[in-house]
Each structure stands twice: as C-alpha cells, then as structure tokens.
Amino acid sequence: MQKIIIVCLGIISLMYLLNIGVGVIEVIPDNIPFIGNLDEGSAALLLLMCLRYFGLDLTNIFKNSSKTNKNIE
C-alpha cells in the first residue's frame, strides 16, 4: 500500500511539473515575488524523493561528474 501511495505522489508531482493544467491550476501564483515558484520547487523535491525511494537517486549525478572532471585535469 505504501508503494502505491508513493507512486501516486510521484505521478501527481510529475504532472504538476509538466504543467498539464496549462497554468490554470496553481497552488501559489507565479507572479507573487519571492514565493511564486515555491510550489514548483516543492513538486520537484517530492518527485526526487519518490524516485529515491525506488532506488533512483538523481541527487548525486553532479557529484560523480565533478570527480571525472578532476581526473581529466
């Protein structure tokens, strides 16, 4: 049951980020200064946490690329 809930949360956050509602459905309107994009950031964070639960950790992608860049130099 827990996996189903996490999959549903991941799908909802992905749909929110893909802007399926064409900007009509907004939790926080984007034209509010400083806090307008917090809802998109929260949806991205939720999607990353859902993916991490299933073993796909995208937060370490750039850490590995910096190690390879040091080896090239």
Residue frames as a rotation matrix with the C-alpha (Angstrom) as fourth column:
MET 1
0.566 0.824 0.000 0.00
0.824 -0.566 0.000 0.00
0.000 0.000 -1.000 0.00
GLN 2
0.399 -0.496 -0.771 2.88
0.208 -0.770 0.603 2.36
-0.893 -0.401 -0.204 0.80
LYS 3
-0.662 -0.683 0.310 4.42
0.422 0.002 0.907 1.88
-0.620 0.730 0.287 -2.65
ILE 4
-0.098 0.720 0.687 1.11
0.976 -0.066 0.209 2.72
0.196 0.691 -0.696 -4.32
ILE 5
0.779 0.378 -0.500 0.89
0.524 -0.831 0.188 5.99
-0.344 -0.408 -0.846 -2.38
ILE 6
-0.018 -0.879 -0.477 4.47
0.096 -0.476 0.874 6.92
-0.995 -0.030 0.093 -3.28
VAL 7
-0.664 -0.153 0.732 3.86
0.706 0.193 0.681 6.14
-0.246 0.969 -0.020 -6.97
CYS 8
0.353 0.879 0.319 0.70
0.919 -0.390 0.057 8.28
0.174 0.274 -0.946 -6.92
LEU 9
0.658 -0.186 -0.729 2.58
0.259 -0.854 0.452 11.17
-0.707 -0.486 -0.514 -5.28
GLY 10
-0.454 -0.891 0.029 5.32
0.258 -0.100 0.961 10.87
-0.853 0.443 0.275 -7.89
ILE 11
-0.424 0.376 0.824 2.82
0.903 0.111 0.415 10.91
0.064 0.920 -0.387 -10.75
ILE 12
0.678 0.717 -0.162 0.97
0.732 -0.678 0.064 13.91
-0.064 -0.162 -0.985 -9.31
SER 13
0.366 -0.610 -0.703 4.20
0.093 -0.727 0.680 15.87
-0.926 -0.314 -0.209 -8.84
LEU 14
-0.666 -0.598 0.445 5.36
0.469 0.128 0.874 14.98
-0.580 0.791 0.195 -12.37
MET 15
-0.021 0.752 0.659 2.04
0.977 -0.124 0.172 16.08
0.211 0.648 -0.732 -13.83
TYR 16
0.779 0.276 -0.563 2.25
0.464 -0.857 0.222 19.34
-0.422 -0.434 -0.796 -11.87
LEU 17
-0.078 -0.906 -0.416 5.77
0.065 -0.421 0.905 19.98
-0.995 0.043 0.092 -13.17
LEU 18
-0.704 -0.139 0.696 4.77
0.660 0.233 0.714 19.18
-0.261 0.963 -0.072 -16.76
ASN 19
-0.754 0.434 -0.493 2.03
-0.314 -0.898 -0.309 21.80
-0.577 -0.078 0.813 -16.38
ILE 20
-0.791 0.522 0.320 -0.79
0.611 0.640 0.466 19.61
0.038 0.564 -0.825 -17.65
GLY 21
0.127 0.900 -0.418 -3.31
0.868 -0.304 -0.391 22.18
-0.479 -0.313 -0.820 -16.36
VAL 22
-0.003 -0.234 0.972 -1.74
0.829 -0.544 -0.128 24.83
0.559 0.806 0.196 -18.64
GLY 23
-0.854 -0.477 0.210 -1.16
0.276 -0.755 -0.595 27.15
0.442 -0.450 0.776 -15.72
VAL 24
0.001 0.925 0.380 -4.82
-0.300 -0.362 0.883 27.23
0.954 -0.115 0.277 -14.68
ILE 25
0.895 0.244 -0.373 -4.20
0.232 0.460 0.857 25.05
0.381 -0.854 0.355 -11.62
GLU 26
-0.171 -0.941 0.290 -1.58
0.021 -0.298 -0.954 26.77
0.985 -0.157 0.071 -9.46
VAL 27
0.242 0.176 -0.954 -1.08
0.924 0.260 0.282 26.31
0.298 -0.950 -0.099 -5.73
ILE 28
0.133 -0.281 -0.950 0.86
0.436 -0.844 0.311 29.56
-0.890 -0.456 0.010 -5.47
PRO 29
0.951 0.233 0.203 0.57
0.281 -0.379 -0.882 32.01
-0.128 0.896 -0.426 -8.40
ASP 30
0.225 -0.952 0.209 3.93
0.974 0.216 -0.065 32.56
0.017 0.218 0.976 -10.10
ASN 31
0.111 -0.185 0.976 3.61
0.402 -0.890 -0.214 36.34
0.909 0.416 -0.024 -10.16
ILE 32
0.991 0.130 0.044 3.95
0.005 -0.358 0.934 36.66
0.137 -0.925 -0.356 -6.38
PRO 33
0.344 -0.934 0.099 7.50
-0.589 -0.296 -0.752 37.90
0.732 0.201 -0.652 -5.70
PHE 34
-0.401 -0.774 0.490 9.94
-0.889 0.199 -0.412 35.58
0.221 -0.601 -0.768 -3.89
ILE 35
-0.522 0.217 0.825 7.43
-0.407 0.786 -0.465 32.80
-0.749 -0.579 -0.322 -3.18
GLY 36
0.256 0.737 -0.626 5.82
-0.897 -0.060 -0.437 32.35
-0.360 0.673 0.646 -6.60
ASN 37
0.152 -0.266 -0.952 7.90
-0.704 0.647 -0.293 29.33
0.694 0.715 -0.089 -7.59
LEU 38
-0.527 -0.352 0.774 7.87
-0.832 0.399 -0.385 27.51
-0.173 -0.847 -0.503 -4.27
ASP 39
0.445 0.760 0.474 5.13
-0.594 0.646 -0.479 25.15
-0.670 -0.068 0.739 -5.43
GLU 40
0.808 -0.226 -0.544 7.17
-0.413 0.441 -0.797 24.00
0.419 0.869 0.263 -8.43
GLY 41
-0.262 -0.955 0.142 10.23
-0.748 0.107 -0.655 23.57
0.610 -0.278 -0.742 -6.23
SER 42
-0.251 0.261 0.932 8.22
-0.814 0.464 -0.349 21.52
-0.524 -0.846 0.096 -3.76
ALA 43
0.817 0.577 -0.006 6.85
-0.469 0.659 -0.588 19.34
-0.335 0.483 0.809 -6.56
ALA 44
0.433 -0.747 -0.505 10.39
-0.512 0.257 -0.819 18.77
0.742 0.613 -0.271 -7.87
LEU 45
-0.509 -0.621 0.596 11.62
-0.835 0.189 -0.516 17.85
0.208 -0.761 -0.615 -4.40
LEU 46
0.182 0.677 0.713 8.70
-0.711 0.591 -0.380 15.47
-0.679 -0.438 0.589 -3.92
LEU 47
0.893 0.121 -0.433 9.44
-0.423 0.551 -0.719 13.80
0.152 0.825 0.544 -7.26
LEU 48
-0.032 -0.983 -0.183 13.13
-0.635 0.161 -0.755 13.38
0.772 0.093 -0.629 -6.35
MET 49
-0.464 -0.099 0.880 12.18
-0.850 0.330 -0.411 11.82
-0.250 -0.939 -0.238 -3.00
CYS 50
0.614 0.737 0.284 9.78
-0.577 0.664 -0.476 9.40
-0.539 0.128 0.833 -4.71
LEU 51
0.709 -0.421 -0.566 12.45
-0.411 0.406 -0.816 8.37
0.574 0.811 0.114 -7.20
ARG 52
-0.354 -0.875 0.330 14.98
-0.790 0.091 -0.607 7.93
0.501 -0.475 -0.723 -4.39
TYR 53
0.071 0.477 0.876 12.55
-0.838 0.505 -0.207 5.62
-0.541 -0.720 0.435 -2.59
PHE 54
0.923 0.344 0.171 12.61
-0.186 0.790 -0.584 3.30
-0.336 0.508 0.794 -5.61
GLY 55
0.430 -0.848 0.310 16.41
0.555 0.518 0.650 3.36
-0.712 -0.108 0.694 -5.87
LEU 56
0.222 -0.337 0.915 16.96
0.880 -0.335 -0.336 6.06
0.419 0.880 0.222 -8.48
ASP 57
0.417 -0.168 -0.893 18.96
0.635 -0.650 0.418 8.75
-0.651 -0.741 -0.164 -6.67
LEU 58
0.497 -0.151 0.854 19.34
0.756 -0.407 -0.512 11.70
0.426 0.901 -0.088 -9.03
THR 59
0.995 -0.096 -0.006 20.83
-0.079 -0.850 0.521 13.99
-0.055 -0.519 -0.853 -6.39
ASN 60
0.366 -0.921 0.135 24.32
0.038 0.160 0.986 12.52
-0.930 -0.356 0.094 -6.85
ILE 61
0.770 -0.042 0.637 24.55
0.628 0.227 -0.744 12.99
-0.114 0.973 0.201 -10.62
PHE 62
0.808 -0.435 0.397 26.66
-0.163 -0.813 -0.559 16.12
0.566 0.387 -0.728 -10.46
LYS 63
0.605 -0.622 0.497 28.91
-0.623 0.018 0.782 14.81
-0.495 -0.783 -0.377 -7.69
ASN 64
0.443 -0.423 0.791 30.08
0.442 0.870 0.218 11.97
-0.780 0.253 0.572 -9.92
SER 65
0.756 -0.150 0.638 30.69
0.593 -0.255 -0.763 14.27
0.277 0.955 -0.103 -12.90
SER 66
0.816 -0.500 0.290 32.91
-0.548 -0.828 0.116 16.57
0.182 -0.253 -0.950 -10.83
LYS 67
0.440 -0.676 0.591 35.13
-0.228 0.553 0.802 13.62
-0.869 -0.487 0.089 -9.91
THR 68
0.453 -0.258 0.853 35.60
0.797 0.547 -0.258 12.70
-0.400 0.797 0.453 -13.56
ASN 69
0.887 -0.131 0.444 36.43
0.145 -0.832 -0.536 16.31
0.439 0.539 -0.718 -14.42
LYS 70
0.666 -0.688 0.289 39.20
-0.652 -0.348 0.674 16.31
-0.363 -0.637 -0.680 -11.78
ASN 71
0.338 -0.543 0.769 40.67
0.266 0.839 0.475 13.16
-0.903 0.044 0.428 -13.30
ILE 72
0.732 -0.026 0.681 40.81
0.678 -0.072 -0.732 14.77
0.068 0.997 -0.035 -16.75
GLU 73
0.848 -0.434 0.303 42.82
-0.410 -0.901 -0.143 17.74
0.335 -0.003 -0.942 -15.49
